[in-house]
Amino acid sequence: MERIIVKTIYTYGLILSMTSMTAGLLLKFITHEPSSGPADLLHLGVASIPDTLMSVGIGILAATPLVNVVALMQHWARHRNFRMAGIAATVTVILAVAAILEQG
């Protein structure tokens, strides 16, 4: 069952990510718009639409493993595998602390 969860999350994460990045790249080529640099995911309205789409795609790609860990944690907790659920919760907390410290 875990393999199905992992496969599904990674498949949809990759599809969403690649769709967003491809749309941004195509818009960039169609509009011949100069690059405004990498878009800040916290201030997406500042960057151009193509740069924003590409940055959102990268963000989705980066968030996919975290979504996977959280989904597996819920799966293991439902099936009373508390050891694995605890390990997944620890990984989730470490990733959350790293994200908070990176912004500060």
N, C-alpha and C positions, 0 to 999 in steps of 0.2 A: 504493500500500500504506500509506503514511504516513497518508493521509486516513482509511482504515479504522481504523487504530490510534487515532488522535485521536478519531474519532467514537465508537468503542466505549467508550473510557475516559471521555470526558465524559458519554456517555449513562448508563452504569452509575453513575458518581460522582453525577450529578444525581438518579438514581432512588433510590439509597441515602440520599443526603442529605435529599431531600424526604420520603422514607418515615419517617426518624428524626424529623425536625422535625415532621411532621404527627402522628405518634404521640404525641410529647411534648405538642403543643398540644391534641390531643383528650383526653389524660389530664388535662391541666390544667383543661379545661372540665368534664370528667366528675367529677373529685374536688373541684372548687372549692378547690383547695389554694392558699394564698397563695404568692407568688413568694419563693424564697429567694435571688434574685439570680442573676447569671450563674454557671454552674458552671465551676470551674477544671478544665481537661482533665487535669491531673495528679492531682487529688484528686476524682474523680467520685463517690465514695461519700458525700461530705459533703453534696452538694446533693440535692434531691428527685428522684425518678425522672423526672417530666416535664421539669424543668430540665436534668437530665443528658441525656435523649434529644435535646432541642433543641440543647444544646451539642455533642453528638457529631455531629449533623447538620451543624452549622456547621463543625466540624473536618474532616469528610469533604469538604465543599464546598471548604474552603480547601486541603486536601491533594491534590485532584484534579489541578490543574496540575502539581504536582511529580511525581506518579505518571506523568503524561503525558510529561514531559521524560525521566524515567528509562526509560520504555518505548521512546521514540524513540531514546534514546542506544543502547540494546541493539540495536534494529533497525538503526541505521546502522552500528554496529560489526560486526554479522554480515554486512552487505553491503559491508564494507570502505570505507565513506565516513567515514574517520577525521577529516576536517575537521569535519563536522557532529557526529560523536560527541564530539569534543573540545569543541566549543562547548556541547553539551548537558551534558557533564561539568562544565564551568566554571560554567554556570548552576546545576547541582545543588549544587556546592560553595558558591557564593555564598549560595544559599538556606539551606543547612545552617548556615553561619557566622552568617547573620542570625538564624536561629532560636536558636542557642546564645547569641548576644550579647543577644537580647531577654530571655532568661530570667535572665541574670546581672546 
